[in-house]
Amino acid sequence: MKRRFVLLLMTFSLPLQALEFSGNAALEWQQFTEDAVSPQQFDQSVTLSFQPKFRQDWNQGNDEITMELFLRGGSEDDARNHGDIRELKWLHVGSDDEWRIGIDSVFWGVTESRHLVDIINQTDRLEGLDGEDKLGQPMIHYTRIADWGVLDAFLLTGFREPGFHDAKGRLRLLLPVDDTQTGYESADGKHHVDVALRYSQGFGDSEIGVSLFHGTNRDPAFSVGSNAAGQPVLIPYYSQITQLGVDVQTIIEDWIWKLEMIARSSEAEAYVASTFGFEYTFYGIFDSAIDMGTLLEYSMENRFENAGVFDNDVFVGARFAFNDVQSSEVLAGLFYDVDLQSRSLRVEASRRLGSSWKMSVEAQFFNQINPQDPLFAFRQDDYLQLEAAYYF
């Protein structure tokens, strides 16, 4: 009996020995350089985030369970005290196909200034304006890999409502958002099941992706209403949409040409939007190890005038890779609205310190924002952000 117990204990302990634990903890300081539009909004905040990741595989690596969590606390903006399950999925790898079941994050797209075709995950709006941070999406994701290309099929089981900054938060909309009054076109509300397909294939130095999505719009429309206290608020509404997307990237010597285009239709409207441009890299500038990538992209759409931030806009940027042991990088980009002549500048820089620490700097400036521009809500929200992250 004792021998059987020992064998049973060894059987269950073997997978646990392969459990991988990683992640990071980060301290973030954010300072706004101008007085807020509303006197109740803060000028600076300090927050602490924690993002642990657990990974366990078996069956000779063909099966894997991954869990990644995200927590942030300590902000002046109560809405930023939040948490999310970024990933909690089972992955099974076959000879020519893959299954992912659970909560996951998926990214589509090639352009730098705008992630136009990227639609599977909801953006975590409390983590910044660049759209890089995503809320985990419950899904069943099947991938078929063949000589003719890669086919991804998604069944998205439920919609993730994003959080919004509260009344005293910075980088919020013109009015606070009351998500207790959120409306949906679908009678199923946030429980509507969305579907998506994507085909991708490489042709020499070019890659193309074609995607189709039908389900709940990730970008809400807002109407002005009143909350329980009779104060004016914005009320989000999520329509049902069908979106066809195309993304193309081709490399010609030191040039990378990029294109994203969508055709989207809903009960209220139908429109086409695109972002296209290039990145050209100068290697070893000034006889140094530094590479400089220059970026130029143009965004347009044919919705009614000034419906979005990217209806007739130019993005000019530069990316510096220092190619040093510390992986130092700098990315700077200027957005210019051709119609409204609004301008915004964004700078991001990062550098590793030793083997476990990483320092990041982020700055955002809004200049001459036209009152008709959707960015008008942020016209006095220039900020500088520093982050020190410890990776384990």
N, C-alpha and C positions, 0 to 999 in steps of 0.2 A: 504493500500500500504506500509506504514511504517513497519507494522508488518511482511509482507511478506519479505521485505528487511532484517529485523533482522534475521528471520528464515533462509533465504538463506545465510547470512553471517555466522551464527552459523554452518550451514551444511559444508561449505568449510573450516572453521577454525578448526573443530574437528580433521581432519587428521594432520593438521599442528602442533597441540599441541603434537602429538606423534612423531614428527620428532626427531631423535637422531643424534647428532653431536659429533664426536670424531676424534682422530688422534694424530699426533705428529709433532713437529718442532725440528730440530736437527742441531747442529753446528758440523762440521767435520773438523779435522786437520789431514793432511797426510804429513809425513816426510819420504823422501827416504834417506837411509843411505850411498849410494854410488853414485859416479858421473855417470851421464847418459851415455848411449852409444853414443847418439848424443848431441852436445853442445847446441842445441836449446831446449832440454827437460828440464823441471823445476825440482827443488829439493824438493819443498814443495808446498802445496796448502791448502786453507781454503775455505770451501763451506758451504752453508746453504740449508737444504732441508725442504720441507713442504709437509705433507701427510695427508690431511683431508679426513674424511669419513662421508658420510651422509646415514642415513637409515630411511625408512618410511614403516610401515606395515599397513595392513587393513584386512578386511574380517576375523576377529578373528585370525590374525597372519598367515593365509594361503597364503596371498599375500604380497610381499615385493619388494621394489625398493631400491637398494644399489648403491651408487656412491663413488668411492675411487680414488683420484687424487694423482699424485706425481710430485713434482717440485724440481729441484736443480739448484742453481746458484752461481756465484762467483768464479768459478774454473779458474786456470791458463790454463786448457785444455778447449778450447771453446766448444768442443763436449760434455763435461759434463754439460754445461748449457742446460739442456733439461727438458722436461716434458712428462707425459704419463697419460692416463686414465687406471688405473689398473683394475677398475671395473665400469660398468654402466649397470646393469642388472635388469630384472624383474624375480622374483622367485615365482612360484606357486606350492604349496604343496597340493597334493591330498591324497586320502586314501592309495594308494599304488604306487604312482608315483610322479615325480617332473619335472617341466619345468624350465629351466633357459635360458633366451633369452637376448642377448646383449653382452657386453664385460665382460670377466671373466678370472679368473686364476684357473688352475687345476693342481694338483701335483699328480704324480704317483711314486711309488718306495718305497724301504725299506732300502737300503744300505746308509752308511754314506759318503763314499769317492767319490762315483760317482752315479749320477742320470741317470742311463742307459736307463730305459724304459720311463722316463719322456719326452714327446714329444709334448704335446698339445700347450704349450706356448713357445714363443721365449724368450731366455735369454736376459736380459738387460745387455749387455756386458760392459756398462759404469759404472756399480755399483759394480764391483769386479770380482774375478776369481772363486768364489765358486759356481756360478750358482744358487744361492738362489733367486735372484731378477728376476722377470718375467715381460715382457711386456703384457699388456692386450690383449686378443685375442677375436675378434668378433666371436660369435658362437650361435648356437642353440643346447642346451644340454638337452636331455631327459633321465631320470632315472626311471627304473622300479625296485621296491623292492618287493621281493617275498621270500617264504620259500626256493626256490631252489637257491637263490643268488641275487646279484644286477647286473643289466645290464645297462650300460651307453652308449648312442649313441650320437655322435657329428657330426654336420655339421659346418665346420669351414669356415666362409665366408670371405676369404681374408687372405693374408700373411702379417705379420708384419716384415718389414726390420729392423734389429737392427742397432744401432749407433756404430761407432768405434772411438777410440781415434784419435785425429788429430796429425799432425807431431810433435808438441811439447809436447804431452801427454806422461805420463809414463804408463807402463803396456800395451804398444801398440805392434803390430807385428813388424817384422823386417823392413817393409816398411809401410808408411801410406796407408790406404785403400781409394780408390776413388769409393764411392758408386754411383756416377753419371753414372758409366759405368756398373752397376750391370746387370748380365745376368741371364736368366731363361731358363730351358729346356721347360717348358710349354709355349705355345703361349699366354696364358692368363696372364703370368707374375705373379705379386703379387696379381692379382685378381682371381687366381685359387681357386676353392672350394675344400677343403680337407675333408676327412671323417675319422672317428675313432669309434671303438667299444671297450668296456672293460667289462669283466665279472669278478666278485669277489665274494668270498664266504669264510666263516669261518668254520673250522672243529676243534672243541675243542679249543686247544691252538694254532692252526695254521690258517693262512690266505693265500689265493692264489688269484692272479689276472692274467688274460690272456687278452692281448690287441692286437688290429690290427689297423694299421694306414696306410693310403694311401694319399700321397699328397706331398707338397713341403718340401724338406729337411730343417730342422732348422739349420744344420751345413753347411756353405758354403764351397765350394772349391775355392781356390785362384789361379789366374794366374798373372804373372808379365807383366805389360804394362806401358804405359806412360800417364800422365795427359795432360791437355791443354798446360801447360808450358814446356812439354818435360821431366818432372822429373819422375823417376821410381816410380810406385805405384803398389799396389795389387788390383786386380779386382775380386770381389766376383761373384760366379756363384752358383745358386741354382737348383739342379736336382730334379727330381721326384723320390720318393722312396716308397717302401712298407715295412713295419716293423711289424713283429710279436714279441710280448714281453711277458715275464713271470716274475712275482715277487712273491716270497714266503717268509713268515716269520713264524717261529715257536718258541714257548717259552717252554723250558724244565728247570724247577726250576729257577736257577739264570742265565741261558744261554738264549740268543736270537740268533737264527741262521737265516741268511738272504741270499737271492739269487735274483739276477736280471740277465736276459738273453734276448738277442734279436737276431733275424735273419733278416738282412736288405738286400734288393736288389735294385739296380738301373740300369740304362742303362750302366753304366761304370763298376760296380762291384757288388759282393754279398759276404757277410761275416757274421760270427757269433761272438758275443762278450758276455762276462759274467763278473759279479762281485759277489763274494760270500765271506762269512766269518761269524764272530760271535761277540757278545758283552757279556762279563761276568761282573757282578756287584758284588763288595765287599761292603756290607752294614755296615755302622758305623765303618769305619776304625779307628784304634787306639782309640777305645772306644769313638769316637766323633759322631756328627750328620752327618758327611760327608760320602756320598756314592761315590765310585769310579767305573766307568765302564771302562773296558779295551776292546779295539777294535782291531780286526785283519781282514783285507780284502785283497783279491787278485783279480786283474783284468787282463783279457786277451782277445785277439781277433786274428783272423786269417787273417787279411788283410796283404798286403805286409809290409815288415819290417819297423818299426818306423813310420807307417802312423798316429798314434795317441799317445796321452800322456799315455794312459792306455793299451798298447798292451802286456805288461808283467811286471806288477807293483804290489808292496806290499804296503799296508797302515797299519801303526801301530799307535794307538791313545789311549788317556785316556780322560774320561769325569768325571769332579768333580761336584757334586751337593751338595752344602753346607747346603741345607734344612733350611735356616735361613729366617727371616722375609724379608730380602732384596733380596731374590731369587738369591743369588750369584751363578754363574756358570763359569766353565773354561773347554774349550775343546782344546786339543793339538793333532796334528797329523803329522806324518812323512810319506812322499811319497818316495818310493825308486824304481827306474827303474832297474830291474834285468839285462837287456841287456846292458844298457848304463851307469849304475852306477850313474846316476844323482840323486840328493836328493833335496827335498824341505820340509820345515817345516812351519806349520801354527798354530798359537795360537789365540784363541778367548776367551774373558772373558767379563762378564757383571755383573752389580750389580745395584739394584734399590736404589735410595736415596729419602727417604720419600715416599709419595703416588703418585708423579707426575713426578719425574726425574729418568732417567736411564743413567748410564755411561757404555760405551763399549770400549774395547781395542781390537785391531786386529794387529797382526804382521805376516809378511810373509818373509821367508828367502829362497834364492835359492843357492845351494851349488854344486860346481863341475858339472855344467850343460854341458852335452856333446853337441858339435856343431850339432850333428844329431838329437838332441832332440827338439821337438816342443817348449819346454820351453826355448830354447836358446835365444829367443827374450827378455826374462825377466831376463837374467843372472845377471844384475846389478841393478835390481829393488827391492831389499830388502826394506821393508818399515815398519813404525810404524804408526798406525792410532788410533786416539782418537775421540770419539763422545759423546756429551752430548745431550740427547733428552728429551724434555718436552712433556708429554702426557696429553691430555685434553679430 
